[in-house]
Amino acid sequence: MFFALNLITACGSDGTTTDSASGDGSTSTGDATTDVGTTTGTPTTDTPTTTSTTDAPTTGTPTTGTTDGDTTGTVVPECGDGIVDPGEECDDGADNGAGQACNATCASNICGDGDQGPGEECDDGGDNGDTKSCKSNCTQQICGDGFPGPGEACDDGNQDDTDACTSTCGVPACGDGFTQDGEGCDDGAANDDHGACTSACQANVCGDGFVFDSEGGAEECDLGAANGPGQTCNAECKANVCGDNDKSADEPCDDGNKVGGDGCSASCQLEECGNDVVDEGEACDDGQDGNQDNGCTDNCAEPACGDSFTQASLMEQCDEGAGNNNTGTCTLTCQFPECGDSFVQASLMEECDDGNTVNDDACSNTCKTAKCGDSIKQADEECDDGNAVNDDACTNLCKSAKCGDGILQAGEECDDGNAVNDDTCNNMCKKPLCPGGAFYANRCWYASTQCESAAAKCASVGLTGADGFVNGLTWDLATMTAVAGQLGLATGGDVGCCVEFGWIENNTIYTHNFGASFYNWNGCFSNFPTLKVCNPQ
């Protein structure tokens, strides 16, 4: 068949073909059609061209036509006949097909046609792309090609595991086995909080809160920021134990040894009051049973005043310990303060305390300082009626009332407190007579218009003396005017030849003679500034 096709091609090289479809036996050359027997171009031979049939299979579908009873077969070009016909890019005959260089439609197999051809790793057609599983060049997407494909978090095209994208096309993360910036280490799946590299990709160190006790670690504990002195885990990440000289929260003491009898026992318990053991420095120890008056206090001492416990067995009334004070609320003898205990207690408003029951000494039985008016007659007092009334039988000076004490008592007309008998108040506390005058302002005043001499006036009142003058004595105009009114003297007009005016004081008559008229007292006094005086014998 292949030979026949070549023969036909050689014989029909002028391009003339038999139109099998027309059935009229005409031939066509280009666009021209002629009857059978008509030749154009190269003359045909008389030998008819026929298509022989053999038992061997042929490629292509033979087309036979009959003209005038004769059957003439012409092979029509088709894909798969092994000949690259017009419109075909290729034709490998039986080798055409999927996955071949020439596909079943006689088109060249190219990248992107969806048919994985020779030299292609893949071909998803329109789904090809640099970020797809099949790239645009029909190569498989792989980590490290610079294109982040399906299943890849990134792809920077390099094998550097310490940059922003690892060689496995993953975003760097703790635990990926690569030590990135900010990581102290990264052992991948081997990271372990008990190992050298923690799950946080940091070197395991004391104080980070992770117990480094494997892979060569020797930590016993690690409480992070809670490590330190007095904690259950010390600063070296070693467990705080009894005898390490570091007292932990659950140890009453730790003196760095496990020897008892030194205040801290071998089990780091205090050897102290209350442990039912009489330790050094203790007088007793009853386990601090709460009874302070059974011979042993909770301070592991025998009861005593000043131990802050009030013990009835010691006849104590109080006990304020260090607060005991002889001037406070509990004395140094553990007794309540009271008048008569020899201590002046401010809390009791005491003025004194002589510690005795004698009431008429310097400190009374009520712890008050002895004084006039306290109702207690002292040795230096005549009386003490305890009141502030001065004119009763006992004066405010604790003296018995009497004439001459200067205090006007009931039954006394006066009391000038002196022993002068002939003054305005005699020694019987009576006011004296005032002959020829009036008693005013504690003086006996008189006035006369008889122009008597001083001697005569003295004689008229039973006194003797001679005329005399006392210079420099100032008259009190206001008093004189008032007394003149009391005596009926007018302050103007003719009252006689003269006026004699004066008073008796201390057995002396003080007088003054004025002119026949005294219209102006001031004038009288200024003109006659002297007094006539008669002195008694």
TIDO-233970 format. One record per residue: residue in three letters; x, y, z of N, C-alpha, C in turn. Coordinates in steps of 0.1 Angstrom, whole numbers, plus 5000, padded with zeros to 4 digits. Last residue first. Layout:
N
ALAXYZXYZXYZ;...
//
This chain:
537
GLN495961546729496961516740497061366741;PRO495561606694495061566707496261536716;ASN496061896676496561766679496061726693;CYS494362066652494662056666494961916669;VAL495062266624495062136630495262146645;LYS493962416595494262436609494162296615;LEU495562406563494562356573494962396587;THR495862586532496362546545495262496554;PRO495262726509495662586508496262536521;PHE493262936500493562896513494062756514;ASN492962966473493363086481493763056495;SER492262726464493562776459493962896467;PHE489862686477490962596479492362656475;CYS488362896467488562886481489862806484;GLY488262836440488862956445489262956459;ASN486762606441488162596436488962726440;TRP484362696449485162606458486562606453;ASN482862996448483762906440484662826449;TYR481663126467480863096455481662996446;PHE481663176496482463086488481663036476;SER482163436520481463376509482263276502;ALA483963486540482563496543481763436532;GLY486563226536486063356537484563356539;PHE487362936556487163006543486563146546;ASN489462726573488562836574488562906560;HIS489662386579490062496570488962606571;THR491062106597490062216594490662306584;TYR491261796611491761876600490661976596;ILE492161666641491061746634491661826623;THR493161346650493561486645492361546638;ASN492661086655492761176667493261316663;ASN492460986629493560956637493861056648;GLU490561256619491161136615492361116623;ILE487861466613488661416624489261276619;TRP487661746591487361616595488261566606;GLY486162066580487261966582486761836586;PHE485662406579485262276573486462186575;GLU484162706587485162616591484762476587;VAL483563006571483162866572484362786577;CYS482563336583483563236577482963096578;CYS480463486587481763546586482763456580;GLY477863366566478463406579479863466576;VAL477163296541476863196552477463236565;ASP475963426513476563466525476163366536;GLY476463216483475763306492476463336505;GLY476862866476476963006473476163086483;THR476462616483477662636475477662786470;ALA475462546516475162586503476462616496;LEU475462256536476162376533475862416518;GLY474562016546473562126544474262256540;LEU476161796546476061886559475162006557;GLN475961696521475461616532475261696544;GLY477161906506475761886505475161796516;ALA479661876516479061996518477561986517;VAL480361626505480161636520479461766523;ALA480561696478479561596482479261606497;THR482661876479481361926474480261826478;MET484661716489484261836496482861876492;THR484961536468484561486481483961606489;ALA485861706448484661626446484161586459;LEU488261816459487161906456485861826454;ASP490261746483489561676472488261746470;TRP493261926490491761896492491161836480;THR496461856501495561886489494061846493;LEU498762006521497661906520496661946509;GLY500662206523500862096513499861996513;ASN500862276558500962316544501062186535;VAL499162326586499762216578499762246564;PHE499262526615498962516600499762396594;GLY497462576645498662536637498262526622;ASP496462636678496362656663497662616656;ALA496562346700496762486696496662506681;GLY494562146721495562166711495762316708;THR492261896731493062016734494162026724;LEU488961786728490361766725491061906729;GLY486161806729486861736740488361706738;VAL485161956710484961816709485761736719;SER485762206718484362176717484162026715;ALA488562216716487962206730486462166729;CYS488862236689489362116696488662106710;LYS487762486686487162376680487562246687;ALA489662646699488262636704487562516699;ALA491762596683491862556698490462546703;ALA490962706660491262566660491262516675;SER488262926666489662906663489862746664;GLU485262966648486062926659487462906656;CYS483263066632484663116631485463086643;GLN480862956630481163036642482563096642;THR479962776612480062916607480363006619;SER481262456604480762556614480862696608;ALA481262106600481262236594480762336604;TYR482861776597482061886604482162016596;TRP483061426594483161556588482261656597;CYS484861156598483861236605483961376601;ARG485060896573485661016581484461086587;ASN484160706556485060666566485760786574;ALA482360856540483560806534484660776544;TYR481161026568481061006554482360966548;PHE479261126595480261026591480060996576;ALA479061476603478461356597479561256593;GLY479161676634479361656619478661526614;GLY479161706661478961826653479161796638;PRO480961406666480361526672480361646662;CYS480561106660481061216651480461346656;LEU481560816677480660926675481361036667;PRO483060526659482960626670481960736666;LYS481760186653482060316647482060426658;LYS483459906666482359996666482760126659;CYS485359716672484759706659483459786659;MET486659776694485559696696484759676683;ASN488559956687488959826689487859726692;ASN486760166662487560136674487859996676;CYS487060336633486560206638487360176651;THR488260576629486860556625486260426629;ASP490160576659489960606645488560586641;ASP490860506685490060636683490060676668;ASN492260276686490960276692490160396688;VAL494160066666493860206669492460226674;ALA494859816657494659836671494459976676;ASN493159706627494259766634493859776649;GLY491059626610492159536611493359596619;ASP488659756609489759806601491059736603;ASP485559686609486759606613487859656604;CYS482159766621483359786612484459696617;GLU480259656635479859766627481059796617;GLU479559306638480559416638480059526630;GLY477659116634477659176648478759286648;ALA479558916612478258946617478359006631;GLN482659086602481858966605480459016610;LEU484959206581483659246587482759126589;ILE488259166587487059106580485859136588;GLY490359246603490159316590488959256582;ASP490559146627491159066617490959126603;GLY489159286646490559326643491259246633;CYS487359036661487359176658488859216656;LYS487558716644487558796656487658946651;ALA487458366634486958506631487058586645;SER490358176633489058196639488658336637;LYS491658096600491858156613490458176619;CYS491858016574491857916584492157976598;LEU491558206557492958186561493058086572;ASN488958246554489558176544491058156546;THR487758196589488058276577488758186566;CYS485058076606486458036602486758106589;ALA482558176608483358156621484858126618;ASP482458396579481858306589482758286601;ASP483458546559482858616570482058526579;ASN484258386537485358456546484758516558;VAL483858086523483058196529484058256539;ALA484757856511485357986507484658106513;ASN485257576533484557656524485257786521;GLY486457416553486357366540485557446530;ASP487057506578485657466576485457426561;ASP489357496600489257466586487857416583;CYS491457666624490257606620490257576606;GLU494057736629493157746640491757676637;GLU496857546617495557606614494757616627;ASP499057386620499257536619497957616616;ALA498057126619498657186631498857336631;GLN494857136602496257096603496857166616;LYS491857006597492557106605493957056607;ILE490356976566491156906576492057006584;SER489157116547488257066558489056976568;ASP490757256530490457116526489657036537;GLY491357506537490157486529489857346525;CYS494757506535493657566541492457556532;LYS496157176528496057326525494757376532;ALA498056896519497356966529497357116526;THR497556726488498456806496497656896506;LYS495956416488495956556484496856626493;CYS495356146494496556176486496456316479;THR493556116513493056106499494156146489;ASN494756156536494456016533493855996519;SER497156416528495956366534495756216530;CYS500256526537499556456526498356386532;ALA501256646560501356726548500656656536;ASP498656526583500056566580500056636566;ASP496256436591496556576593497956606591;ASN496056166586495256256577495656396579;VAL497855876582497755996590497156106581;THR498455646568497055676570496855796579;ASN501055656542500555636556499055676557;GLY502255726518502155586522501655556536;ASP502155966507503155946517503155806523;ASP501556116479501255986484502455956494;CYS499956376460501056326469500656186473;GLU497956416442498956526444500156476452;GLU496356196419496956216432497956336431;MET494756096398494756246401495356266415;LEU495255846390494355866401494156006406;SER497155876371495855826367494855836377;ALA499355956386498656056378497256006373;GLN500255866417499655816405498855926397;VAL502955836436502055946431501555896417;PHE503255576458503555626445502555726441;SER502455476483503655556483504155606469;ASP499955386484500955286480502355356479;GLY498055566489498655506501499655406497;CYS495755506463496255606473496855536485;GLU497055266439496055316448496655416458;PRO497455056411497855176418496655216427;PHE497554696414496854816408497254936417;GLN500654526412499454566419498854686412;CYS503254446405502154386399500854406407;THR505254606414504954486422503654416417;LEU505254806397506354716395506154596405;THR501754856389503054886395504054786393;CYS499854966362500254846370501654866376;THR499555216351498355146355498555006362;GLY502255406365501355366355500155296360;THR504155456383503255566381502355536369;ASN505655216383505055266396504155386394;ASN504954996357505555126361504855166374;ASN505054756331504854786346505554906350;GLY505754696306504954816308504654846322;ALA506954456305507854566304507154696307;GLY504154326321505454296316506354426316;GLU501854386333501954436320503354416314;ASP499754246354501154226350501254276335;CYS497854246385498054276371499454246367;GLN497754136410496554196405496654226390;GLU499153836424499353956414497954006410;MET499753626440498853736445499053866436;LEU500853416428501753516434501053636439;SER498653276419499553216429500553306435;ALA497753436399497053436412497853376423;GLN499553616376499553486383498853506397;THR499453746346498953766359498753636366;PHE502253786325501153696329500753726343;SER504453936321503253966313502053876316;ASP506453916339506453826328505253836318;GLY506154066362506954126350507054036338;CYS506553826386505953956383506854026372;ALA506653486374507253606381506653726377;PRO506953136369506053256370506753366378;GLU509753026350508953016362508153146364;ALA509552976315510153036326509253016338;CYS508552936289509452836295510252896306;ASN506553086282507853136279508953046284;ASP504352986293504552946279505853016274;THR505552896326504752976317505052926302;CYS505052676352505952706340505052776330;GLY503352676373504752656376505652676364;ASN500952746363501052606367502552576371;ASP500052976350500152976365500252836370;GLN499552966323500653046328500853046343;ASN498652726301498452766315499752836320;GLY499452656275498552766277498252806291;ASP501452476272500152426273499052526276;GLN504252446262503352566260501852526260;GLY505552236271504952226258504052336254;ASP506852296293505652216295504852206281;ASP509852356305509152346292508052246293;CYS512152576323511152466322510552466308;ALA514152746319513952706333512952586333;GLU516452746292515052736297515052686311;GLY519152726286518552866287517152866292;GLU518752436266519652526273519052666274;ASP515452296270516752326263517552416271;VAL513452066280514152176286515452196279;VAL510951996257512251956261512952076268;ASP508552066247508551976258509851926262;ASN508752276230509052146224509052036235;GLY508552516241507352456236507552326230;CYS511452686231510452676242509152616235;GLU513452486209512952606215511852576225;GLU515152396184515152356198514752476206;LEU513452376154513952466164513952386177;GLN514652136130513652186139514152266150;CYS516451996114516152146111514852186118;SER517151756123516051756113515651906110;ALA518951816143519451746130518451746119;SER517852146155518051996156518651946142;CYS519252426168518552376156518952226155;GLY520552466192519452546189518652506176;ASP522352266194522852396192521752496188;GLY521252016197521852076209522452206207;GLY522351826167521351876176522051946188;VAL523551856135523951826149522951896158;LYS523851906108522751816113523151756127;ASN524252246096524752106101523552026105;GLY523252486090524352426081524852296086;ASP521052556104522352616108523552556100;ASP517852626099518952546092520252616095;CYS514452606109515752656111516752576102;PRO511952526100511952626111513352686113;GLU511352486066512252456077512252566088;ASP509752566045509252456054510252416064;ALA511252766033509952806039509452696048;SER514752706043513652716033512352746041;LYS517752836050516452796056515352816046;ASP520752706044519752796037518352756042;ASN522452516053522652656058521752756051;ASP521952266047522652336037522852486041;GLY520452126065521852116066522652196056;CYS517752026044518252046058519752026059;VAL517852166011517652056021518252096034;ASN516652265981517052315995516752206005;ALA518152135952517052125961517452175975;LYS519652355929519752245938518652245948;CYS520052575914519152475909519352345917;GLU521352775925522152675917521352565912;ALA519652905941520052975929520952885920;ASN517352645952518252755954518752805941;CYS514052565959515052545949516052665950;THR512552665980512752515979513752475969;GLN514252955993513252885985513452735985;GLY516253076006515053056014513952986006;PRO517653205977517853175991516453165998;GLY516153065946516953165954517053125969;ASN513653065921514853015927515553115936;ALA511553195909511353165923512553095929;ALA512153215882512353335891512253305906;GLY512552875881512652995874512953115883;LEU512852645895511552715896511552855890;ASP514252355893514352485886512952545886;CYS516352085904515052155904515252285896;GLU518651975899517751895907516351955907;GLU520851945870519852025879518951935886;ALA522651845853522751805867521851885876;GLY522751705819522351815829522351755843;GLY523351505801524451565809524051675818;GLU520751435793521751485783522951555790;SER518851565821519251465811520251525801;ASP517951775836518451665843518751545834;PHE517052075839517952015830518651895837;VAL513952185843514852105850515752035840;PHE513152515836513152385830514252305838;GLY513352775845512152705848512052565843;ASP515752895842514752915831513452845833;GLY517552845861516752975863515752995852;CYS520152705843519552725856518752855857;VAL519252635809520152685819519452705832;ASN519252515777518652485791519652535801;ALA518952725750519852645758519352635772;GLN515952715733516852785740517752685748;CYS513552615721514752635713515752725720;ALA511552545737511552685732512752715724;SER512252295745511152305735510952445730;THR515852325749514452315754513452325742;CYS518652135749517952235741516452225744;ALA519451945767520252055765519652175757;GLY516351835784517651825777518351955775;HIS513951885794514851825803516251805797;ASP512551975772512752065784513652015794;ASP513951905741513351855753513551945765;ASN514451825707514251925717513451875729;ALA514451635688515151595700515051705711;ALA513351735665512451645674513151605687;GLY515551995667514451935660513551855669;ASP517352135681517651995679516551925672;ASP518452435682517352365677517752225673;CYS519352735701519652605696518352545690;GLY518552985705519852945711520252815705;GLU517053205682517053075689518453045694;GLY517453445670516553445682516553305689;ASP517753295638517953415647516953415658;GLN517752935641517453055634517853175644;THR518852625635518952735645518852865638;PHE516752365626517652465621517652575631;GLY514852195635516152135634517152245629;ASP512352285639512652235626514052185624;GLY512052385664511752245663511952195649;CYS510752695656511452615666511052475665;ALA510852755621510152745634510952665643;PRO510752895588511552855600510752855613;VAL508652755565508952875573509652835585;GLY510052525541509152555552509552685559;CYS511652405522510552495518509552515528;THR513752275531512552195529511352275526;SER515552475536515752385524514652295521;THR513552755547514452645549514652565536;CYS513553095546512952975541513952865541;ALA515053295557513653305559512853185554;ASP517953105567517353225562515853215564;THR519152875573519152975584518553105579;ASP519452685554518352665564518352765574;ASP519852725520520252785533519152765543;GLN519452645494519552545504519952595518;ASN517152835474518452795479518352695490;GLY514652915465515552865455516952835460;ASP512752975483513653085479514753045470;ASP509652915490510652855481511552965477;CYS507152815514507952915507508952845498;ALA505452615520505252735526505952855520;GLU504152375497505352445501504952575508;GLY501852265488502552195499503752265504;PRO502452385455501552315465502252245476;GLY505352605455504252525449503352465459;PRO507252875450506452805461505252735455;PHE510152855432508652885430507952805441;GLY512652775434512452915435510952955434;ASP513252515436513252565423512852715422;GLY513052415461514352465457514352525443;CYS510852155457511452245466512752285462;ILE509252135424510052075435510552185444;GLN506952055399507252155410508052085421;GLN508151915369507551905381507952015391;THR507752105338508652035348507852025361;CYS506552265320506152125320507252045328;ASN506852525323507752465314507652305314;SER505052595343504752635329505652585319;LYS504852305364505152435361504852475347;CYS502552135383503352125370503552265365;SER501552235406502352105407503152085394;LYS502152585405501252475404502152345405;THR503552815401503252785415502252665416;ASP503852825375505052815383504752785397;GLY501552605357501952735363503152715373;ASN498852435341500352455343500552595349;ASP496252425335496652435349498052445352;GLY496052385308495852525313496152535328;GLY498152115310497452205302497352345308;ASP499751975326498351985331497652085322;ASP502351765323501651865314500151865319;CYS505651665330504251675334503651765324;GLU508051645320507851575333506451565336;GLU508851585286508051655296507951575308;GLY510151425268510951525274510151615284;PRO507151345250508551315253509251445258;GLY504251485268504951435257506351395260;GLN501251495283502651485286503451415275;ASP498951715273499351575270500851565273;GLY498351975277497651885285498051735283;ASP499752155263498652095256497851995264;GLY501952235276500752315278499552265271;CYS504452165253504152185267502952275268;ILE503251965225503952075231503552095245;ASN503351755198503051755213503951865219;SER501951865168503151835176502851845191;ALA499151685155499751805160500951775169;CYS497651465148498851505139499251645143;THR495951375166495451475157496551535148;ALA497451225183496451155175495851255165;ASN500751385182499551325189498551275179;CYS504051315182502951365174501651295179;ALA505451215203505851345198504851405189;GLN503051085227504051075216504351215211;GLY501051105245502351085251503451075240;ALA498650975223498951035235500351005240;GLY499850955188499050925200499450995212;ASN501650785161500850905166500050855179;ASP502650565152503250615164502550745169;ALA501550515127501050435139501650485152;GLY502350825117501550705114501150635127;ASP503251065124504150945126503450815124;ASP503151365114502351245112503351125112;CYS502551715120503351595120502451475117;GLU500851915114502251955119503151835119;GLU498751945087499251865097500651915101;GLY498152105066497352125078497752035090;PRO499151865042498852005045497852015057;ASP500651575058499751645048499651785051;VAL502951375063502651505068501851575057;ILE502151045064502551155056502051285062;GLY501050855080502550865080503050975071;ASP498450855083498950785072500450785071;GLY497651015103497950875107498450795095;CYS495351205087496251195099496451045102;GLU495251155051494551165064495651145075;PRO494451185016495451215028494651215041;VAL492950914999492751055004493751075016;VAL493750734970493950744985493850884989;THR491350624947492350724950492550744965;GLY490450364923490650404937491750514939;THR488050314898489350374900489550424914;THR486250104879486450144893487950184895;ASP484150164851485550124856485650174870;GLY481850264844481850124847483250074852;ASP482350524841481950444829482050294832;THR484050514872483750604860483550514848;THR483950494906483750434893483450534883;GLY486150504933485150564924484950484911;THR487150474966487050424952485950484945;THR489450534990488250594984488150534969;PRO490550395019490650405004489250454999;THR491750545047490450485042490450495027;GLY494750455063493850545056492650465050;THR496850185056496650305065495750405057;THR495849845053496349975048496050085058;PRO496749505057496049625061496649745055;ALA496849265030497549345040496749465044;ASP495549165009495149115022495749195034;THR494749414986495549304991495049275004;THR493649564957493349524971494149404975;SER494549834937494449694939494249674954;THR493250074917493650044931493449904934;THR494450174886493550114895494150094909;THR494650354857495150344871494150284880;PRO495050224825494250284836494950254849;THR497150324800497050224810496250284822;ASP497650534785496350454782496150354793;THR498650814804498850694795497550624794;THR498251174802498151044808498450934798;PRO500451454799499451364793499451234801;THR500451724822501151604817500151504811;GLY497951944815499351934821499951814814;THR495151764811495751894813497051874819;THR492851584793494151594800494551734800;THR489951394794490551524791491851534799;GLY489151174805489751164792490351284787;VAL486351304820487251194820487851184806;ASP486151664820485651524818486751424818;THR487451874846487251834832486651704831;THR487752164866487152034865486952004850;ALA489952374884489252334871488752194872;ASP491352434906489952464907489152424895;GLY493452174905493252314912491852334913;THR491851974886493252034888493052164893;SER489851694886490051834889491451864891;THR487851484866489051514873489151664876;SER484851284866485651404862486851414870;GLY483151094872484451054865485251164861;ASP481051144887480851164872482151134865;GLY481251144913480751024907480551034892;SER482151314933481151364922480551254915;ALA483851194950482551234955481551274944;SER486151154938485351044940483951084945;ASP487851304916486851344926485951234928;THR491251254913489851204909488851234920;THR493551514908492951404916491551364911;THR496551654899495151624894494751504902;GLY499051724905498051774914496651734909;ASP501051624891500551754886499451804895;SER501651384902502351494907501951634902;GLY500651134899499751254900500451364905;CYS502750964899501950984887501151104887;ALA503650994925504551024914503751044902;THR501450924940501951064941502851094930;ILE501150674932500050774929500650904930;LEU503450574943503250564928502250674924;ASN502950594970504050674964503950684949;LEU500850424972500650574975501750654969;ALA502050184966501050234957500850384959;PHE503750164988504350174975503350234965;PHE501950125009502850245009503450264996;MET500849885000500050005000500850125000;
//
